[in-house]
Amino acid sequence: MLGVELASLVERASTEISAASDLETLAEVERTFVGKKGELVALKKTLGGLEPEERKAAGQALNEAMGQVAGQVNERRSVLAASAEAAQLAGERLDLTEVMSDMQRGHAHLVTQARDRLEDVFVGMGFTVAEGPEVESAWYNFEALNIPEWHPARGSFDTIFVELGEPEQVMLRSHTSPVQIRTMETEKPPIYIVAPGRTFRTDTADATHLPAFNQIEGLVVDRGVGLGDLAGTIESFVGAFFGHEVKTRLRPSYFPFTEPSAEFDISTPDGGWLELGGCGVVHPNVLANCGIDPEEFQGFAFGFGIDRLAVMRYQLDDIRELVNNDVRFLRQF
Ligand code: DAH
């Protein structure tokens, strides 16, 4: 008799528990069935009228039923609590988009923007981006680039040396050209890379110089490439970066690591020319220094200052603006 009654009671409880849609309703269901004045407790009171043997079995069944109902209540409670919390969080969420739109958002420094754009342009032309260390040895910064110790060009680099080991053997790189050597030492041709990065010289900062500045180096090593490919590459890059109305020209020049060497200029709207950087056909000695056979492979290279490029592009009148870090200035770009 009690068994039947219990079973239907547990079933009813379980239906009501799953139907409870909030914590309050659930608490009430709990009170109804397992509370002090609940139905199961009420059944317990009827146990007194039973024979001892029967009472024991019935008591056990009743306890089991209470445990079962309490368990179901707890399970349901955690489900409801979790969704109540989620609802509360959703309700308390603040929409900050309106506040944000009034605030100045940070952005990349204009030199970083120029560097990123340059990388994009060259990657679009099939180049990959290479990097090298800012502290270099004389081999990478000079010797392998066909600038031996006695070479007068060595003096023109105004190199900042690091006091480490033999004098004048360790230095802050004075150009990004050492990355050419590092790349040719570790990669086999065909090589198509650009290497942007920081470079250093003993220059005192003035309107057109910074002691720490940025260059980007380009290097191509392949079969049958020459000056025409160099000129075409410079023209394509300048067109993509400055716009196709801007023209380029090469002027004969001298660098120890290229032969022939040139400086390249871009046209200005007023009919003049601005010098952008140096370039040339990679000197056979440089290829040989890196274990590349100059009879089989040829190359061309170029390098120029990124900061100077930013100065030209944004028509700044002092390159030091780039490092003063005045946000009122930087914000404009
Ligand atoms: N490294 C040179 C400098 O800093 C620039 C340069 C000239 C790089 C000719 C080149 C090149 O790759 O071919 O003055």
py3Dmol code that shows the C-alpha trace and the ligand (Angstrom):
import py3Dmol

protein = """\
ATOM      1  CA  MET A   1       0.000   0.000   0.000  1.00  0.00           C
ATOM      2  CA  LEU A   2       2.680   2.431   1.111  1.00  0.00           C
ATOM      3  CA  GLY A   3       4.875   1.347  -1.828  1.00  0.00           C
ATOM      4  CA  VAL A   4       2.255   2.343  -4.372  1.00  0.00           C
ATOM      5  CA  GLU A   5       1.591   5.622  -2.638  1.00  0.00           C
ATOM      6  CA  LEU A   6       5.321   6.380  -2.487  1.00  0.00           C
ATOM      7  CA  ALA A   7       5.878   5.596  -6.148  1.00  0.00           C
ATOM      8  CA  SER A   8       3.139   7.943  -7.289  1.00  0.00           C
ATOM      9  CA  LEU A   9       4.334  10.621  -4.883  1.00  0.00           C
ATOM     10  CA  VAL A  10       7.892  10.429  -6.254  1.00  0.00           C
ATOM     11  CA  GLU A  11       6.548  10.560  -9.794  1.00  0.00           C
ATOM     12  CA  ARG A  12       4.446  13.616  -9.053  1.00  0.00           C
ATOM     13  CA  ALA A  13       7.398  15.300  -7.340  1.00  0.00           C
ATOM     14  CA  SER A  14       9.641  14.582 -10.273  1.00  0.00           C
ATOM     15  CA  THR A  15       7.106  16.056 -12.763  1.00  0.00           C
ATOM     16  CA  GLU A  16       6.738  19.190 -10.704  1.00  0.00           C
ATOM     17  CA  ILE A  17      10.481  19.532 -10.241  1.00  0.00           C
ATOM     18  CA  SER A  18      11.173  19.466 -13.955  1.00  0.00           C
ATOM     19  CA  ALA A  19       8.275  21.859 -14.567  1.00  0.00           C
ATOM     20  CA  ALA A  20       9.602  24.421 -12.067  1.00  0.00           C
ATOM     21  CA  SER A  21      10.846  27.268 -14.236  1.00  0.00           C
ATOM     22  CA  ASP A  22      12.467  29.395 -11.564  1.00  0.00           C
ATOM     23  CA  LEU A  23      14.200  29.006  -8.235  1.00  0.00           C
ATOM     24  CA  GLU A  24      11.222  30.201  -6.190  1.00  0.00           C
ATOM     25  CA  THR A  25       8.803  27.727  -7.727  1.00  0.00           C
ATOM     26  CA  LEU A  26      11.372  25.008  -7.175  1.00  0.00           C
ATOM     27  CA  ALA A  27      11.723  25.956  -3.488  1.00  0.00           C
ATOM     28  CA  GLU A  28       7.983  25.635  -3.118  1.00  0.00           C
ATOM     29  CA  VAL A  29       7.958  22.224  -4.786  1.00  0.00           C
ATOM     30  CA  GLU A  30      10.721  21.207  -2.401  1.00  0.00           C
ATOM     31  CA  ARG A  31       8.691  22.335   0.587  1.00  0.00           C
ATOM     32  CA  THR A  32       5.620  20.479  -0.670  1.00  0.00           C
ATOM     33  CA  PHE A  33       7.401  17.151  -0.880  1.00  0.00           C
ATOM     34  CA  VAL A  34      10.435  17.052   1.389  1.00  0.00           C
ATOM     35  CA  GLY A  35       9.918  20.064   3.655  1.00  0.00           C
ATOM     36  CA  LYS A  36       9.179  19.653   7.377  1.00  0.00           C
ATOM     37  CA  LYS A  37       5.495  19.775   6.652  1.00  0.00           C
ATOM     38  CA  GLY A  38       5.832  18.080   3.313  1.00  0.00           C
ATOM     39  CA  GLU A  39       3.987  15.078   1.984  1.00  0.00           C
ATOM     40  CA  LEU A  40       6.817  12.613   2.457  1.00  0.00           C
ATOM     41  CA  VAL A  41       7.322  13.654   6.057  1.00  0.00           C
ATOM     42  CA  ALA A  42       3.587  13.266   6.545  1.00  0.00           C
ATOM     43  CA  LEU A  43       3.814   9.706   5.274  1.00  0.00           C
ATOM     44  CA  LYS A  44       6.601   9.058   7.769  1.00  0.00           C
ATOM     45  CA  LYS A  45       4.185   9.769  10.575  1.00  0.00           C
ATOM     46  CA  THR A  46       1.954   6.895   9.443  1.00  0.00           C
ATOM     47  CA  LEU A  47       4.807   4.454  10.005  1.00  0.00           C
ATOM     48  CA  GLY A  48       4.012   4.273  13.728  1.00  0.00           C
ATOM     49  CA  GLY A  49       0.927   2.212  13.030  1.00  0.00           C
ATOM     50  CA  LEU A  50       2.864  -0.571  11.314  1.00  0.00           C
ATOM     51  CA  GLU A  51       4.304  -3.852  12.563  1.00  0.00           C
ATOM     52  CA  PRO A  52       8.049  -3.481  13.447  1.00  0.00           C
ATOM     53  CA  GLU A  53       9.201  -5.614  10.471  1.00  0.00           C
ATOM     54  CA  GLU A  54       7.032  -3.719   8.016  1.00  0.00           C
ATOM     55  CA  ARG A  55       7.993  -0.459   9.600  1.00  0.00           C
ATOM     56  CA  LYS A  56      11.646  -1.058   8.958  1.00  0.00           C
ATOM     57  CA  ALA A  57      11.170  -1.807   5.242  1.00  0.00           C
ATOM     58  CA  ALA A  58       8.727   1.055   4.827  1.00  0.00           C
ATOM     59  CA  GLY A  59      11.093   3.431   6.631  1.00  0.00           C
ATOM     60  CA  GLN A  60      13.887   2.466   4.286  1.00  0.00           C
ATOM     61  CA  ALA A  61      11.711   2.938   1.212  1.00  0.00           C
ATOM     62  CA  LEU A  62      10.608   6.306   2.504  1.00  0.00           C
ATOM     63  CA  ASN A  63      14.185   7.461   3.122  1.00  0.00           C
ATOM     64  CA  GLU A  64      15.186   6.341  -0.335  1.00  0.00           C
ATOM     65  CA  ALA A  65      12.267   8.255  -1.837  1.00  0.00           C
ATOM     66  CA  MET A  66      13.211  11.373   0.118  1.00  0.00           C
ATOM     67  CA  GLY A  67      16.804  11.085  -1.063  1.00  0.00           C
ATOM     68  CA  GLN A  68      15.674  10.653  -4.628  1.00  0.00           C
ATOM     69  CA  VAL A  69      13.403  13.713  -4.541  1.00  0.00           C
ATOM     70  CA  ALA A  70      16.025  15.836  -2.773  1.00  0.00           C
ATOM     71  CA  GLY A  71      18.575  14.808  -5.391  1.00  0.00           C
ATOM     72  CA  GLN A  72      16.301  15.812  -8.222  1.00  0.00           C
ATOM     73  CA  VAL A  73      15.614  19.150  -6.542  1.00  0.00           C
ATOM     74  CA  ASN A  74      19.348  19.851  -6.248  1.00  0.00           C
ATOM     75  CA  GLU A  75      20.009  18.978  -9.844  1.00  0.00           C
ATOM     76  CA  ARG A  76      17.228  21.215 -11.064  1.00  0.00           C
ATOM     77  CA  ARG A  77      18.382  23.986  -8.744  1.00  0.00           C
ATOM     78  CA  SER A  78      21.844  24.115 -10.276  1.00  0.00           C
ATOM     79  CA  VAL A  79      20.391  24.220 -13.785  1.00  0.00           C
ATOM     80  CA  LEU A  80      18.061  27.076 -12.830  1.00  0.00           C
ATOM     81  CA  ALA A  81      20.803  28.920 -10.926  1.00  0.00           C
ATOM     82  CA  ALA A  82      23.122  28.813 -13.926  1.00  0.00           C
ATOM     83  CA  SER A  83      20.548  30.223 -16.288  1.00  0.00           C
ATOM     84  CA  ALA A  84      19.493  32.818 -13.704  1.00  0.00           C
ATOM     85  CA  GLU A  85      23.105  33.947 -13.522  1.00  0.00           C
ATOM     86  CA  ALA A  86      23.415  34.092 -17.296  1.00  0.00           C
ATOM     87  CA  ALA A  87      20.247  36.147 -17.480  1.00  0.00           C
ATOM     88  CA  GLN A  88      21.515  38.489 -14.789  1.00  0.00           C
ATOM     89  CA  LEU A  89      24.822  38.976 -16.587  1.00  0.00           C
ATOM     90  CA  ALA A  90      23.053  39.656 -19.845  1.00  0.00           C
ATOM     91  CA  GLY A  91      20.825  42.169 -18.080  1.00  0.00           C
ATOM     92  CA  GLU A  92      23.755  43.970 -16.450  1.00  0.00           C
ATOM     93  CA  ARG A  93      25.851  44.123 -19.605  1.00  0.00           C
ATOM     94  CA  LEU A  94      26.931  47.638 -20.458  1.00  0.00           C
ATOM     95  CA  ASP A  95      26.954  48.736 -24.045  1.00  0.00           C
ATOM     96  CA  LEU A  96      30.139  50.797 -24.308  1.00  0.00           C
ATOM     97  CA  THR A  97      30.152  51.320 -28.057  1.00  0.00           C
ATOM     98  CA  GLU A  98      28.762  54.796 -27.652  1.00  0.00           C
ATOM     99  CA  VAL A  99      31.426  55.750 -25.118  1.00  0.00           C
ATOM    100  CA  MET A 100      34.160  54.190 -27.290  1.00  0.00           C
ATOM    101  CA  SER A 101      33.236  56.131 -30.390  1.00  0.00           C
ATOM    102  CA  ASP A 102      33.985  59.340 -28.477  1.00  0.00           C
ATOM    103  CA  MET A 103      37.421  58.146 -27.427  1.00  0.00           C
ATOM    104  CA  GLN A 104      40.663  58.383 -29.373  1.00  0.00           C
ATOM    105  CA  ARG A 105      41.743  54.913 -30.339  1.00  0.00           C
ATOM    106  CA  GLY A 106      45.450  54.184 -30.595  1.00  0.00           C
ATOM    107  CA  HIS A 107      47.032  53.135 -33.886  1.00  0.00           C
ATOM    108  CA  ALA A 108      50.377  52.110 -35.313  1.00  0.00           C
ATOM    109  CA  HIS A 109      53.146  54.732 -35.433  1.00  0.00           C
ATOM    110  CA  LEU A 110      53.549  56.227 -38.907  1.00  0.00           C
ATOM    111  CA  VAL A 111      56.942  54.591 -39.416  1.00  0.00           C
ATOM    112  CA  THR A 112      55.372  51.233 -38.550  1.00  0.00           C
ATOM    113  CA  GLN A 113      52.566  52.004 -40.984  1.00  0.00           C
ATOM    114  CA  ALA A 114      55.119  52.798 -43.703  1.00  0.00           C
ATOM    115  CA  ARG A 115      57.043  49.603 -42.939  1.00  0.00           C
ATOM    116  CA  ASP A 116      53.865  47.500 -43.001  1.00  0.00           C
ATOM    117  CA  ARG A 117      52.828  49.011 -46.332  1.00  0.00           C
ATOM    118  CA  LEU A 118      56.255  48.429 -47.823  1.00  0.00           C
ATOM    119  CA  GLU A 119      56.144  44.806 -46.721  1.00  0.00           C
ATOM    120  CA  ASP A 120      52.683  44.440 -48.246  1.00  0.00           C
ATOM    121  CA  VAL A 121      53.818  45.898 -51.555  1.00  0.00           C
ATOM    122  CA  PHE A 122      56.873  43.628 -51.763  1.00  0.00           C
ATOM    123  CA  VAL A 123      55.017  40.533 -50.597  1.00  0.00           C
ATOM    124  CA  GLY A 124      52.517  41.312 -53.344  1.00  0.00           C
ATOM    125  CA  MET A 125      55.435  41.241 -55.799  1.00  0.00           C
ATOM    126  CA  GLY A 126      56.533  37.791 -54.604  1.00  0.00           C
ATOM    127  CA  PHE A 127      59.157  38.711 -52.007  1.00  0.00           C
ATOM    128  CA  THR A 128      59.340  37.230 -48.518  1.00  0.00           C
ATOM    129  CA  VAL A 129      60.336  39.164 -45.396  1.00  0.00           C
ATOM    130  CA  ALA A 130      63.700  38.359 -43.744  1.00  0.00           C
ATOM    131  CA  GLU A 131      65.248  39.603 -40.521  1.00  0.00           C
ATOM    132  CA  GLY A 132      68.683  39.836 -38.949  1.00  0.00           C
ATOM    133  CA  PRO A 133      70.225  40.927 -35.643  1.00  0.00           C
ATOM    134  CA  GLU A 134      70.778  44.587 -34.752  1.00  0.00           C
ATOM    135  CA  VAL A 135      74.195  43.815 -33.235  1.00  0.00           C
ATOM    136  CA  GLU A 136      76.495  42.536 -35.964  1.00  0.00           C
ATOM    137  CA  SER A 137      80.039  41.377 -36.521  1.00  0.00           C
ATOM    138  CA  ALA A 138      82.454  43.077 -38.933  1.00  0.00           C
ATOM    139  CA  TRP A 139      82.070  40.091 -41.268  1.00  0.00           C
ATOM    140  CA  TYR A 140      78.352  40.664 -41.884  1.00  0.00           C
ATOM    141  CA  ASN A 141      78.298  44.456 -41.643  1.00  0.00           C
ATOM    142  CA  PHE A 142      81.410  44.969 -43.815  1.00  0.00           C
ATOM    143  CA  GLU A 143      83.733  42.187 -44.942  1.00  0.00           C
ATOM    144  CA  ALA A 144      81.282  39.842 -46.631  1.00  0.00           C
ATOM    145  CA  LEU A 145      79.815  42.909 -48.331  1.00  0.00           C
ATOM    146  CA  ASN A 146      83.156  43.482 -50.037  1.00  0.00           C
ATOM    147  CA  ILE A 147      84.227  46.226 -47.603  1.00  0.00           C
ATOM    148  CA  PRO A 148      87.548  44.971 -46.188  1.00  0.00           C
ATOM    149  CA  GLU A 149      89.251  46.616 -43.238  1.00  0.00           C
ATOM    150  CA  TRP A 150      91.356  48.987 -45.352  1.00  0.00           C
ATOM    151  CA  HIS A 151      88.423  50.090 -47.526  1.00  0.00           C
ATOM    152  CA  PRO A 152      87.701  53.845 -47.363  1.00  0.00           C
ATOM    153  CA  ALA A 153      83.941  53.186 -47.512  1.00  0.00           C
ATOM    154  CA  ARG A 154      84.191  51.674 -44.057  1.00  0.00           C
ATOM    155  CA  GLY A 155      84.760  55.102 -42.570  1.00  0.00           C
ATOM    156  CA  SER A 156      81.742  56.585 -44.335  1.00  0.00           C
ATOM    157  CA  PHE A 157      79.354  54.424 -42.347  1.00  0.00           C
ATOM    158  CA  ASP A 158      79.887  56.277 -39.025  1.00  0.00           C
ATOM    159  CA  THR A 159      79.573  52.994 -37.217  1.00  0.00           C
ATOM    160  CA  ILE A 160      78.668  52.661 -33.551  1.00  0.00           C
ATOM    161  CA  PHE A 161      80.937  49.942 -32.140  1.00  0.00           C
ATOM    162  CA  VAL A 162      80.125  47.739 -29.197  1.00  0.00           C
ATOM    163  CA  GLU A 163      82.858  47.113 -26.655  1.00  0.00           C
ATOM    164  CA  LEU A 164      82.998  43.354 -26.969  1.00  0.00           C
ATOM    165  CA  GLY A 165      85.933  41.186 -28.011  1.00  0.00           C
ATOM    166  CA  GLU A 166      88.458  42.609 -30.491  1.00  0.00           C
ATOM    167  CA  PRO A 167      88.143  46.391 -31.050  1.00  0.00           C
ATOM    168  CA  GLU A 168      85.820  47.401 -33.922  1.00  0.00           C
ATOM    169  CA  GLN A 169      84.707  43.817 -34.567  1.00  0.00           C
ATOM    170  CA  VAL A 170      81.230  44.042 -32.975  1.00  0.00           C
ATOM    171  CA  MET A 171      78.868  46.878 -33.837  1.00  0.00           C
ATOM    172  CA  LEU A 172      75.300  48.079 -34.137  1.00  0.00           C
ATOM    173  CA  ARG A 173      74.570  47.381 -37.798  1.00  0.00           C
ATOM    174  CA  SER A 174      74.989  50.534 -39.853  1.00  0.00           C
ATOM    175  CA  HIS A 175      72.681  49.291 -42.613  1.00  0.00           C
ATOM    176  CA  THR A 176      70.343  46.370 -43.332  1.00  0.00           C
ATOM    177  CA  SER A 177      72.711  44.987 -45.996  1.00  0.00           C
ATOM    178  CA  PRO A 178      74.151  42.334 -43.583  1.00  0.00           C
ATOM    179  CA  VAL A 179      70.784  40.558 -43.884  1.00  0.00           C
ATOM    180  CA  GLN A 180      71.706  39.928 -47.542  1.00  0.00           C
ATOM    181  CA  ILE A 181      74.705  37.904 -46.358  1.00  0.00           C
ATOM    182  CA  ARG A 182      72.790  36.054 -43.652  1.00  0.00           C
ATOM    183  CA  THR A 183      70.116  35.106 -46.166  1.00  0.00           C
ATOM    184  CA  MET A 184      72.531  33.952 -48.875  1.00  0.00           C
ATOM    185  CA  GLU A 185      74.452  31.902 -46.308  1.00  0.00           C
ATOM    186  CA  THR A 186      71.389  29.950 -45.250  1.00  0.00           C
ATOM    187  CA  GLU A 187      69.184  29.863 -48.348  1.00  0.00           C
ATOM    188  CA  LYS A 188      69.756  28.616 -51.845  1.00  0.00           C
ATOM    189  CA  PRO A 189      68.772  30.742 -54.860  1.00  0.00           C
ATOM    190  CA  PRO A 190      66.288  31.733 -56.151  1.00  0.00           C
ATOM    191  CA  ILE A 191      66.151  34.344 -53.382  1.00  0.00           C
ATOM    192  CA  TYR A 192      63.605  37.166 -53.312  1.00  0.00           C
ATOM    193  CA  ILE A 193      63.641  38.904 -49.924  1.00  0.00           C
ATOM    194  CA  VAL A 194      63.131  42.258 -48.292  1.00  0.00           C
ATOM    195  CA  ALA A 195      64.610  42.930 -44.861  1.00  0.00           C
ATOM    196  CA  PRO A 196      63.224  45.892 -42.904  1.00  0.00           C
ATOM    197  CA  GLY A 197      64.776  46.826 -39.579  1.00  0.00           C
ATOM    198  CA  ARG A 198      66.548  49.255 -37.301  1.00  0.00           C
ATOM    199  CA  THR A 199      69.978  50.602 -38.181  1.00  0.00           C
ATOM    200  CA  PHE A 200      72.379  52.868 -36.280  1.00  0.00           C
ATOM    201  CA  ARG A 201      75.051  55.470 -36.964  1.00  0.00           C
ATOM    202  CA  THR A 202      76.939  58.051 -34.914  1.00  0.00           C
ATOM    203  CA  ASP A 203      74.896  60.847 -36.528  1.00  0.00           C
ATOM    204  CA  THR A 204      73.629  63.621 -34.294  1.00  0.00           C
ATOM    205  CA  ALA A 205      69.897  64.047 -34.647  1.00  0.00           C
ATOM    206  CA  ASP A 206      68.927  67.006 -36.828  1.00  0.00           C
ATOM    207  CA  ALA A 207      66.095  67.813 -39.218  1.00  0.00           C
ATOM    208  CA  THR A 208      67.192  65.114 -41.684  1.00  0.00           C
ATOM    209  CA  HIS A 209      69.145  62.585 -39.558  1.00  0.00           C
ATOM    210  CA  LEU A 210      68.467  60.228 -36.682  1.00  0.00           C
ATOM    211  CA  PRO A 211      71.167  58.113 -34.985  1.00  0.00           C
ATOM    212  CA  ALA A 212      68.725  55.189 -34.858  1.00  0.00           C
ATOM    213  CA  PHE A 213      66.702  54.861 -38.027  1.00  0.00           C
ATOM    214  CA  ASN A 214      65.021  52.233 -40.169  1.00  0.00           C
ATOM    215  CA  GLN A 215      66.001  50.797 -43.514  1.00  0.00           C
ATOM    216  CA  ILE A 216      64.563  48.229 -45.837  1.00  0.00           C
ATOM    217  CA  GLU A 217      66.853  46.042 -47.887  1.00  0.00           C
ATOM    218  CA  GLY A 218      65.904  44.110 -51.000  1.00  0.00           C
ATOM    219  CA  LEU A 219      67.803  41.202 -52.478  1.00  0.00           C
ATOM    220  CA  VAL A 220      67.156  39.044 -55.512  1.00  0.00           C
ATOM    221  CA  VAL A 221      69.454  36.194 -56.524  1.00  0.00           C
ATOM    222  CA  ASP A 222      68.425  34.107 -59.500  1.00  0.00           C
ATOM    223  CA  ARG A 223      69.596  32.997 -62.924  1.00  0.00           C
ATOM    224  CA  GLY A 224      69.818  35.678 -65.595  1.00  0.00           C
ATOM    225  CA  VAL A 225      68.687  38.692 -63.574  1.00  0.00           C
ATOM    226  CA  GLY A 226      70.286  42.099 -64.076  1.00  0.00           C
ATOM    227  CA  LEU A 227      70.024  45.852 -64.065  1.00  0.00           C
ATOM    228  CA  GLY A 228      66.809  45.893 -66.133  1.00  0.00           C
ATOM    229  CA  ASP A 229      65.048  43.730 -63.534  1.00  0.00           C
ATOM    230  CA  LEU A 230      66.339  46.026 -60.803  1.00  0.00           C
ATOM    231  CA  ALA A 231      64.985  49.124 -62.565  1.00  0.00           C
ATOM    232  CA  GLY A 232      61.649  47.393 -63.192  1.00  0.00           C
ATOM    233  CA  THR A 233      61.366  46.267 -59.587  1.00  0.00           C
ATOM    234  CA  ILE A 234      62.042  49.769 -58.280  1.00  0.00           C
ATOM    235  CA  GLU A 235      59.534  51.248 -60.708  1.00  0.00           C
ATOM    236  CA  SER A 236      56.809  48.770 -59.693  1.00  0.00           C
ATOM    237  CA  PHE A 237      57.377  49.259 -56.011  1.00  0.00           C
ATOM    238  CA  VAL A 238      57.442  53.075 -56.243  1.00  0.00           C
ATOM    239  CA  GLY A 239      54.262  52.999 -58.331  1.00  0.00           C
ATOM    240  CA  ALA A 240      52.497  50.752 -55.842  1.00  0.00           C
ATOM    241  CA  PHE A 241      53.671  52.768 -52.851  1.00  0.00           C
ATOM    242  CA  PHE A 242      53.477  56.382 -54.053  1.00  0.00           C
ATOM    243  CA  GLY A 243      51.064  56.085 -56.974  1.00  0.00           C
ATOM    244  CA  HIS A 244      51.793  55.438 -60.623  1.00  0.00           C
ATOM    245  CA  GLU A 245      52.200  59.107 -61.508  1.00  0.00           C
ATOM    246  CA  VAL A 246      55.509  59.062 -59.590  1.00  0.00           C
ATOM    247  CA  LYS A 247      58.504  58.293 -61.843  1.00  0.00           C
ATOM    248  CA  THR A 248      61.843  56.782 -60.933  1.00  0.00           C
ATOM    249  CA  ARG A 249      65.367  57.186 -62.234  1.00  0.00           C
ATOM    250  CA  LEU A 250      68.742  55.576 -61.519  1.00  0.00           C
ATOM    251  CA  ARG A 251      71.881  57.664 -61.200  1.00  0.00           C
ATOM    252  CA  PRO A 252      75.345  56.040 -61.350  1.00  0.00           C
ATOM    253  CA  SER A 253      76.913  55.806 -57.925  1.00  0.00           C
ATOM    254  CA  TYR A 254      79.284  53.640 -55.937  1.00  0.00           C
ATOM    255  CA  PHE A 255      78.788  50.960 -53.317  1.00  0.00           C
ATOM    256  CA  PRO A 256      81.408  48.279 -52.651  1.00  0.00           C
ATOM    257  CA  PHE A 257      78.811  45.484 -52.634  1.00  0.00           C
ATOM    258  CA  THR A 258      77.269  46.242 -56.040  1.00  0.00           C
ATOM    259  CA  GLU A 259      78.710  46.660 -59.531  1.00  0.00           C
ATOM    260  CA  PRO A 260      77.374  48.628 -61.255  1.00  0.00           C
ATOM    261  CA  SER A 261      75.871  50.726 -58.465  1.00  0.00           C
ATOM    262  CA  ALA A 262      73.238  53.424 -58.602  1.00  0.00           C
ATOM    263  CA  GLU A 263      71.223  55.755 -56.491  1.00  0.00           C
ATOM    264  CA  PHE A 264      67.519  55.863 -57.227  1.00  0.00           C
ATOM    265  CA  ASP A 265      65.357  58.956 -57.191  1.00  0.00           C
ATOM    266  CA  ILE A 266      61.621  59.542 -57.380  1.00  0.00           C
ATOM    267  CA  SER A 267      59.951  62.432 -59.154  1.00  0.00           C
ATOM    268  CA  THR A 268      58.257  65.208 -57.190  1.00  0.00           C
ATOM    269  CA  PRO A 269      55.094  67.090 -58.285  1.00  0.00           C
ATOM    270  CA  ASP A 270      57.140  70.277 -58.897  1.00  0.00           C
ATOM    271  CA  GLY A 271      59.279  68.520 -61.512  1.00  0.00           C
ATOM    272  CA  GLY A 272      62.233  67.792 -59.252  1.00  0.00           C
ATOM    273  CA  TRP A 273      63.798  64.561 -58.022  1.00  0.00           C
ATOM    274  CA  LEU A 274      64.264  63.169 -54.524  1.00  0.00           C
ATOM    275  CA  GLU A 275      66.906  60.617 -53.639  1.00  0.00           C
ATOM    276  CA  LEU A 276      65.389  57.519 -52.069  1.00  0.00           C
ATOM    277  CA  GLY A 277      68.176  54.940 -51.768  1.00  0.00           C
ATOM    278  CA  GLY A 278      71.015  52.911 -53.223  1.00  0.00           C
ATOM    279  CA  CYS A 279      70.949  49.857 -55.426  1.00  0.00           C
ATOM    280  CA  GLY A 280      72.926  47.826 -57.908  1.00  0.00           C
ATOM    281  CA  VAL A 281      73.886  44.460 -59.319  1.00  0.00           C
ATOM    282  CA  VAL A 282      75.305  42.257 -56.551  1.00  0.00           C
ATOM    283  CA  HIS A 283      79.113  42.201 -56.749  1.00  0.00           C
ATOM    284  CA  PRO A 284      80.482  38.747 -57.689  1.00  0.00           C
ATOM    285  CA  ASN A 285      82.718  38.829 -54.587  1.00  0.00           C
ATOM    286  CA  VAL A 286      79.629  39.126 -52.382  1.00  0.00           C
ATOM    287  CA  LEU A 287      77.994  36.089 -53.983  1.00  0.00           C
ATOM    288  CA  ALA A 288      81.256  34.133 -53.693  1.00  0.00           C
ATOM    289  CA  ASN A 289      81.633  35.136 -50.019  1.00  0.00           C
ATOM    290  CA  CYS A 290      78.315  33.401 -49.391  1.00  0.00           C
ATOM    291  CA  GLY A 291      79.184  30.267 -51.335  1.00  0.00           C
ATOM    292  CA  ILE A 292      77.077  31.168 -54.384  1.00  0.00           C
ATOM    293  CA  ASP A 293      78.728  30.683 -57.784  1.00  0.00           C
ATOM    294  CA  PRO A 294      78.681  34.077 -59.589  1.00  0.00           C
ATOM    295  CA  GLU A 295      78.980  32.268 -62.923  1.00  0.00           C
ATOM    296  CA  GLU A 296      75.695  30.524 -62.320  1.00  0.00           C
ATOM    297  CA  PHE A 297      73.716  33.138 -60.406  1.00  0.00           C
ATOM    298  CA  GLN A 298      73.336  36.887 -60.580  1.00  0.00           C
ATOM    299  CA  GLY A 299      71.530  39.262 -58.307  1.00  0.00           C
ATOM    300  CA  PHE A 300      70.452  42.781 -57.614  1.00  0.00           C
ATOM    301  CA  ALA A 301      69.938  44.633 -54.362  1.00  0.00           C
ATOM    302  CA  PHE A 302      68.589  47.892 -53.060  1.00  0.00           C
ATOM    303  CA  GLY A 303      68.250  49.656 -49.737  1.00  0.00           C
ATOM    304  CA  PHE A 304      66.679  52.831 -48.448  1.00  0.00           C
ATOM    305  CA  GLY A 305      65.521  54.593 -45.294  1.00  0.00           C
ATOM    306  CA  ILE A 306      61.964  53.982 -44.133  1.00  0.00           C
ATOM    307  CA  ASP A 307      61.893  57.050 -41.881  1.00  0.00           C
ATOM    308  CA  ARG A 308      62.945  59.241 -44.807  1.00  0.00           C
ATOM    309  CA  LEU A 309      60.213  57.675 -46.860  1.00  0.00           C
ATOM    310  CA  ALA A 310      57.654  58.568 -44.175  1.00  0.00           C
ATOM    311  CA  VAL A 311      59.048  62.130 -44.112  1.00  0.00           C
ATOM    312  CA  MET A 312      58.557  62.403 -47.900  1.00  0.00           C
ATOM    313  CA  ARG A 313      55.167  60.800 -47.955  1.00  0.00           C
ATOM    314  CA  TYR A 314      53.739  62.967 -45.198  1.00  0.00           C
ATOM    315  CA  GLN A 315      55.852  66.030 -46.094  1.00  0.00           C
ATOM    316  CA  LEU A 316      57.208  66.475 -42.574  1.00  0.00           C
ATOM    317  CA  ASP A 317      59.705  69.249 -42.108  1.00  0.00           C
ATOM    318  CA  ASP A 318      61.706  67.573 -39.361  1.00  0.00           C
ATOM    319  CA  ILE A 319      62.511  63.869 -39.121  1.00  0.00           C
ATOM    320  CA  ARG A 320      62.811  64.201 -35.324  1.00  0.00           C
ATOM    321  CA  GLU A 321      59.028  64.450 -35.140  1.00  0.00           C
ATOM    322  CA  LEU A 322      59.090  60.695 -35.637  1.00  0.00           C
ATOM    323  CA  VAL A 323      60.808  60.099 -32.305  1.00  0.00           C
ATOM    324  CA  ASN A 324      59.543  62.981 -30.170  1.00  0.00           C
ATOM    325  CA  ASN A 325      56.468  60.888 -29.393  1.00  0.00           C
ATOM    326  CA  ASP A 326      54.172  63.862 -29.131  1.00  0.00           C
ATOM    327  CA  VAL A 327      50.734  62.277 -29.420  1.00  0.00           C
ATOM    328  CA  ARG A 328      49.252  65.468 -30.829  1.00  0.00           C
ATOM    329  CA  PHE A 329      51.596  65.011 -33.774  1.00  0.00           C
ATOM    330  CA  LEU A 330      51.304  61.229 -34.078  1.00  0.00           C
ATOM    331  CA  ARG A 331      47.511  61.265 -33.914  1.00  0.00           C
ATOM    332  CA  GLN A 332      47.323  63.017 -37.276  1.00  0.00           C
ATOM    333  CA  PHE A 333      48.546  60.015 -39.204  1.00  0.00           C
TER     334      PHE A 333
END
"""
ligand_1 = """\
14
DAH
N 73.511 49.820 -47.517
C 73.511 51.071 -48.225
C 73.506 52.226 -47.226
O 73.043 52.072 -46.139
C 72.315 51.182 -49.129
C 72.378 50.214 -50.257
C 73.018 50.562 -51.438
C 71.830 48.976 -50.143
C 73.095 49.701 -52.496
C 71.883 48.078 -51.208
C 72.539 48.472 -52.384
O 71.365 46.855 -51.146
O 72.586 47.591 -53.380
O 73.984 53.276 -47.565
"""
view = py3Dmol.view(width=600, height=400)
view.addModel(protein, "pdb")
view.setStyle({"model": 0}, {"cartoon": {"style": "trace"}})
view.addModel(ligand_1, "xyz")
view.setStyle({"model": 1}, {"stick": {}})
view.zoomTo()
view.show()
